[in-house]
Amino acid sequence: MLRESVIVIVMALLLSLIVKTWLVQAFYIPSESMENTLLVGDRVIVNKLVPSPIALNRGDIIVFEDPDHWLPPAAPVQRSALSSAINSTLTFVGLLPSDEGNHLIKRVIGLPGDHVVCCNMQKQLMVNGVPLSEPYIFPGDEPSQEPFNIIVPAGRVWVMGDHRSDSADSRPHDENSGGVKGSVPESLIVGRAITVVWPIQHWAWLSNPSQTFAKVPTATVK
C-alpha cells in the first residue's frame, strides 16, 4: 500500500513538472503595474506554447524574464530550512506559483517591425499609423505621460503595463534608442497569461482585446 502511494505521488509530481515545463505555469503578481486588469496578489496561469508554436498577438498579456535589470533586487523571504525546501520543491514542479522576483508581466503593444508612437492630438497611442482605443488602461491614466517614437526591432516586442502611470515598462528603459533597448527579446518570453485563478473572487479569463488592434496593418520586419 505504501509503495503504491509513493508511486502515485511521484507520478503526480512528474506529471506536474512536465506540465509546468512545456504547457502551463502559475505566476504571482507582485506589483500594481497591470491594474486594474491584474491586482497585487493575483495568481495567473500562463500558456507556455506562446510565442511558439502559438503566435504572439498585439494585446496579449505576457510573462517574461527580466531583460536587463528592469527589476530591483528581490528582498529575501524569511523561511525556515524545511519551509524553504518544501516551497522550492513545490514551485519547481509547478504546484506553487513562481515568485522568484525575476519575471515581469506586461501587455504587448508592438510586434517586430511595428512603428509605435505616443501620441496623436487625441492623446492616443498609434501603431503603424492607426490610433488605439485602449479600454484596459487604468482609470484616469493617459496612454503615456512621456512621448516616444519607436520601431520594434526584429525578434523583439514593445510592452506596456495597463497602469501606465505606475509601470516601469519598455518606455523608461528605452533611453531614446528608438526601440532597441526598451523592447523585450522574444527569447525571454515565458508565455501568455490566460486566466486569473486566485483569489477566487478575481477569477477571470484574460482575453485578447482584438478590437483595439483590429485595424493595425501588419508591419514589415527589417
Contacts in CASP RR format, 6 or more apart in sequence:
PFRMAT RR
TARGET T0000
AUTHOR 0000-0000-0000
METHOD contacts of the structure
MODEL  1
MLRESVIVIVMALLLSLIVKTWLVQAFYIPSESMENTLLVGDRVIVNKLV
PSPIALNRGDIIVFEDPDHWLPPAAPVQRSALSSAINSTLTFVGLLPSDE
GNHLIKRVIGLPGDHVVCCNMQKQLMVNGVPLSEPYIFPGDEPSQEPFNI
IVPAGRVWVMGDHRSDSADSRPHDENSGGVKGSVPESLIVGRAITVVWPI
QHWAWLSNPSQTFAKVPTATVK
13 93 0 8 1.000
13 95 0 8 1.000
16 93 0 8 1.000
16 94 0 8 1.000
16 95 0 8 1.000
17 92 0 8 1.000
17 93 0 8 1.000
17 94 0 8 1.000
19 94 0 8 1.000
20 93 0 8 1.000
20 94 0 8 1.000
21 48 0 8 1.000
22 48 0 8 1.000
23 47 0 8 1.000
23 48 0 8 1.000
23 49 0 8 1.000
24 45 0 8 1.000
24 46 0 8 1.000
24 47 0 8 1.000
24 48 0 8 1.000
24 194 0 8 1.000
25 45 0 8 1.000
25 46 0 8 1.000
25 48 0 8 1.000
25 94 0 8 1.000
25 98 0 8 1.000
25 190 0 8 1.000
26 43 0 8 1.000
26 44 0 8 1.000
26 45 0 8 1.000
26 46 0 8 1.000
26 94 0 8 1.000
26 96 0 8 1.000
26 97 0 8 1.000
26 98 0 8 1.000
26 197 0 8 1.000
27 43 0 8 1.000
27 44 0 8 1.000
27 46 0 8 1.000
27 63 0 8 1.000
27 97 0 8 1.000
27 98 0 8 1.000
27 99 0 8 1.000
27 103 0 8 1.000
27 105 0 8 1.000
27 190 0 8 1.000
27 193 0 8 1.000
28 41 0 8 1.000
28 42 0 8 1.000
28 43 0 8 1.000
28 97 0 8 1.000
28 98 0 8 1.000
28 99 0 8 1.000
29 38 0 8 1.000
29 39 0 8 1.000
29 40 0 8 1.000
29 41 0 8 1.000
29 42 0 8 1.000
29 43 0 8 1.000
29 44 0 8 1.000
29 105 0 8 1.000
30 40 0 8 1.000
30 41 0 8 1.000
30 99 0 8 1.000
30 101 0 8 1.000
31 40 0 8 1.000
32 39 0 8 1.000
32 40 0 8 1.000
32 163 0 8 1.000
32 166 0 8 1.000
33 105 0 8 1.000
33 106 0 8 1.000
33 161 0 8 1.000
33 162 0 8 1.000
33 163 0 8 1.000
33 166 0 8 1.000
33 167 0 8 1.000
33 168 0 8 1.000
33 169 0 8 1.000
34 61 0 8 1.000
34 105 0 8 1.000
34 106 0 8 1.000
34 107 0 8 1.000
34 161 0 8 1.000
34 162 0 8 1.000
34 163 0 8 1.000
34 167 0 8 1.000
35 138 0 8 1.000
35 162 0 8 1.000
35 163 0 8 1.000
35 166 0 8 1.000
36 138 0 8 1.000
36 139 0 8 1.000
36 162 0 8 1.000
36 163 0 8 1.000
37 61 0 8 1.000
37 107 0 8 1.000
37 136 0 8 1.000
37 162 0 8 1.000
37 206 0 8 1.000
38 44 0 8 1.000
38 61 0 8 1.000
38 105 0 8 1.000
38 162 0 8 1.000
38 193 0 8 1.000
38 196 0 8 1.000
39 202 0 8 1.000
41 199 0 8 1.000
42 196 0 8 1.000
42 198 0 8 1.000
42 199 0 8 1.000
42 202 0 8 1.000
43 97 0 8 1.000
43 196 0 8 1.000
43 197 0 8 1.000
43 198 0 8 1.000
44 63 0 8 1.000
44 105 0 8 1.000
44 193 0 8 1.000
44 194 0 8 1.000
44 195 0 8 1.000
44 196 0 8 1.000
44 197 0 8 1.000
44 206 0 8 1.000
45 193 0 8 1.000
45 194 0 8 1.000
45 195 0 8 1.000
45 197 0 8 1.000
46 63 0 8 1.000
46 190 0 8 1.000
46 191 0 8 1.000
46 192 0 8 1.000
46 193 0 8 1.000
46 194 0 8 1.000
47 54 0 8 1.000
47 191 0 8 1.000
47 192 0 8 1.000
47 193 0 8 1.000
47 194 0 8 1.000
48 190 0 8 1.000
48 191 0 8 1.000
49 191 0 8 1.000
50 56 0 8 1.000
50 60 0 8 1.000
50 62 0 8 1.000
50 189 0 8 1.000
50 191 0 8 1.000
50 192 0 8 1.000
51 186 0 8 1.000
51 189 0 8 1.000
51 191 0 8 1.000
51 192 0 8 1.000
54 192 0 8 1.000
56 62 0 8 1.000
56 108 0 8 1.000
56 111 0 8 1.000
56 157 0 8 1.000
56 186 0 8 1.000
56 189 0 8 1.000
56 192 0 8 1.000
57 108 0 8 1.000
57 111 0 8 1.000
57 208 0 8 1.000
57 210 0 8 1.000
57 213 0 8 1.000
58 108 0 8 1.000
58 109 0 8 1.000
58 110 0 8 1.000
58 111 0 8 1.000
58 114 0 8 1.000
58 127 0 8 1.000
58 212 0 8 1.000
58 213 0 8 1.000
58 216 0 8 1.000
59 107 0 8 1.000
59 108 0 8 1.000
59 109 0 8 1.000
59 208 0 8 1.000
59 209 0 8 1.000
59 210 0 8 1.000
59 212 0 8 1.000
59 213 0 8 1.000
60 107 0 8 1.000
60 108 0 8 1.000
60 192 0 8 1.000
60 208 0 8 1.000
61 105 0 8 1.000
61 106 0 8 1.000
61 107 0 8 1.000
61 108 0 8 1.000
61 192 0 8 1.000
61 193 0 8 1.000
61 206 0 8 1.000
62 105 0 8 1.000
62 106 0 8 1.000
62 107 0 8 1.000
62 108 0 8 1.000
62 157 0 8 1.000
62 159 0 8 1.000
62 189 0 8 1.000
62 190 0 8 1.000
62 191 0 8 1.000
62 192 0 8 1.000
62 193 0 8 1.000
63 103 0 8 1.000
63 104 0 8 1.000
63 105 0 8 1.000
63 189 0 8 1.000
63 190 0 8 1.000
63 191 0 8 1.000
63 192 0 8 1.000
63 193 0 8 1.000
64 103 0 8 1.000
64 104 0 8 1.000
64 105 0 8 1.000
64 106 0 8 1.000
64 159 0 8 1.000
64 184 0 8 1.000
64 188 0 8 1.000
64 189 0 8 1.000
64 190 0 8 1.000
64 191 0 8 1.000
65 102 0 8 1.000
65 103 0 8 1.000
65 188 0 8 1.000
65 190 0 8 1.000
66 101 0 8 1.000
66 102 0 8 1.000
66 103 0 8 1.000
66 104 0 8 1.000
67 173 0 8 1.000
67 182 0 8 1.000
67 184 0 8 1.000
67 185 0 8 1.000
67 188 0 8 1.000
68 173 0 8 1.000
68 181 0 8 1.000
70 104 0 8 1.000
70 168 0 8 1.000
70 173 0 8 1.000
71 101 0 8 1.000
71 102 0 8 1.000
71 104 0 8 1.000
74 100 0 8 1.000
74 101 0 8 1.000
74 102 0 8 1.000
79 87 0 8 1.000
87 96 0 8 1.000
90 96 0 8 1.000
91 97 0 8 1.000
91 98 0 8 1.000
91 99 0 8 1.000
91 100 0 8 1.000
103 190 0 8 1.000
105 193 0 8 1.000
106 159 0 8 1.000
106 160 0 8 1.000
106 161 0 8 1.000
106 167 0 8 1.000
106 169 0 8 1.000
106 170 0 8 1.000
107 136 0 8 1.000
107 159 0 8 1.000
107 160 0 8 1.000
107 161 0 8 1.000
107 162 0 8 1.000
108 157 0 8 1.000
108 158 0 8 1.000
108 159 0 8 1.000
109 116 0 8 1.000
109 125 0 8 1.000
109 127 0 8 1.000
109 158 0 8 1.000
109 159 0 8 1.000
109 160 0 8 1.000
109 170 0 8 1.000
110 116 0 8 1.000
110 127 0 8 1.000
110 152 0 8 1.000
110 157 0 8 1.000
110 158 0 8 1.000
111 152 0 8 1.000
111 157 0 8 1.000
111 219 0 8 1.000
112 152 0 8 1.000
112 153 0 8 1.000
112 154 0 8 1.000
112 155 0 8 1.000
112 156 0 8 1.000
112 157 0 8 1.000
112 186 0 8 1.000
112 219 0 8 1.000
112 221 0 8 1.000
113 151 0 8 1.000
113 152 0 8 1.000
113 153 0 8 1.000
113 154 0 8 1.000
113 219 0 8 1.000
113 220 0 8 1.000
113 221 0 8 1.000
113 222 0 8 1.000
114 127 0 8 1.000
114 128 0 8 1.000
114 151 0 8 1.000
114 152 0 8 1.000
114 158 0 8 1.000
114 216 0 8 1.000
114 219 0 8 1.000
115 126 0 8 1.000
115 127 0 8 1.000
115 128 0 8 1.000
115 129 0 8 1.000
115 149 0 8 1.000
115 150 0 8 1.000
115 151 0 8 1.000
115 219 0 8 1.000
116 125 0 8 1.000
116 126 0 8 1.000
116 127 0 8 1.000
116 148 0 8 1.000
116 149 0 8 1.000
116 150 0 8 1.000
116 151 0 8 1.000
116 152 0 8 1.000
116 158 0 8 1.000
117 125 0 8 1.000
117 126 0 8 1.000
117 127 0 8 1.000
117 129 0 8 1.000
117 148 0 8 1.000
117 149 0 8 1.000
117 150 0 8 1.000
118 125 0 8 1.000
118 126 0 8 1.000
118 143 0 8 1.000
118 144 0 8 1.000
118 146 0 8 1.000
118 147 0 8 1.000
118 148 0 8 1.000
118 149 0 8 1.000
119 125 0 8 1.000
119 126 0 8 1.000
119 142 0 8 1.000
119 143 0 8 1.000
119 144 0 8 1.000
119 147 0 8 1.000
120 126 0 8 1.000
120 131 0 8 1.000
122 131 0 8 1.000
123 142 0 8 1.000
123 143 0 8 1.000
124 131 0 8 1.000
124 132 0 8 1.000
124 133 0 8 1.000
124 134 0 8 1.000
124 143 0 8 1.000
125 131 0 8 1.000
125 132 0 8 1.000
125 134 0 8 1.000
125 143 0 8 1.000
125 144 0 8 1.000
126 132 0 8 1.000
127 213 0 8 1.000
127 216 0 8 1.000
128 216 0 8 1.000
128 217 0 8 1.000
128 219 0 8 1.000
129 216 0 8 1.000
130 215 0 8 1.000
130 216 0 8 1.000
130 217 0 8 1.000
132 143 0 8 1.000
132 212 0 8 1.000
132 213 0 8 1.000
132 216 0 8 1.000
133 211 0 8 1.000
133 212 0 8 1.000
134 143 0 8 1.000
134 209 0 8 1.000
134 212 0 8 1.000
135 209 0 8 1.000
135 212 0 8 1.000
136 162 0 8 1.000
136 209 0 8 1.000
136 212 0 8 1.000
137 143 0 8 1.000
137 162 0 8 1.000
137 164 0 8 1.000
138 162 0 8 1.000
138 163 0 8 1.000
138 164 0 8 1.000
138 165 0 8 1.000
138 166 0 8 1.000
141 163 0 8 1.000
141 164 0 8 1.000
141 165 0 8 1.000
142 164 0 8 1.000
142 165 0 8 1.000
143 164 0 8 1.000
144 160 0 8 1.000
144 164 0 8 1.000
144 171 0 8 1.000
145 164 0 8 1.000
145 165 0 8 1.000
146 171 0 8 1.000
146 172 0 8 1.000
148 171 0 8 1.000
148 174 0 8 1.000
148 178 0 8 1.000
149 178 0 8 1.000
150 158 0 8 1.000
150 174 0 8 1.000
150 178 0 8 1.000
150 179 0 8 1.000
150 182 0 8 1.000
150 183 0 8 1.000
151 178 0 8 1.000
151 179 0 8 1.000
151 222 0 8 1.000
152 158 0 8 1.000
152 179 0 8 1.000
152 183 0 8 1.000
152 219 0 8 1.000
153 179 0 8 1.000
153 180 0 8 1.000
153 183 0 8 1.000
154 221 0 8 1.000
154 222 0 8 1.000
155 185 0 8 1.000
155 186 0 8 1.000
155 221 0 8 1.000
156 183 0 8 1.000
156 184 0 8 1.000
156 185 0 8 1.000
156 186 0 8 1.000
157 183 0 8 1.000
157 184 0 8 1.000
157 186 0 8 1.000
157 189 0 8 1.000
158 170 0 8 1.000
158 179 0 8 1.000
158 182 0 8 1.000
158 183 0 8 1.000
158 184 0 8 1.000
159 169 0 8 1.000
159 170 0 8 1.000
159 183 0 8 1.000
159 184 0 8 1.000
160 167 0 8 1.000
160 169 0 8 1.000
160 170 0 8 1.000
160 171 0 8 1.000
161 167 0 8 1.000
161 169 0 8 1.000
170 179 0 8 1.000
170 182 0 8 1.000
170 183 0 8 1.000
170 184 0 8 1.000
171 182 0 8 1.000
173 181 0 8 1.000
173 182 0 8 1.000
174 180 0 8 1.000
174 181 0 8 1.000
174 182 0 8 1.000
174 183 0 8 1.000
175 181 0 8 1.000
175 182 0 8 1.000
193 206 0 8 1.000
194 205 0 8 1.000
194 206 0 8 1.000
195 203 0 8 1.000
195 204 0 8 1.000
195 205 0 8 1.000
195 206 0 8 1.000
196 202 0 8 1.000
196 203 0 8 1.000
196 204 0 8 1.000
196 206 0 8 1.000
197 203 0 8 1.000
END
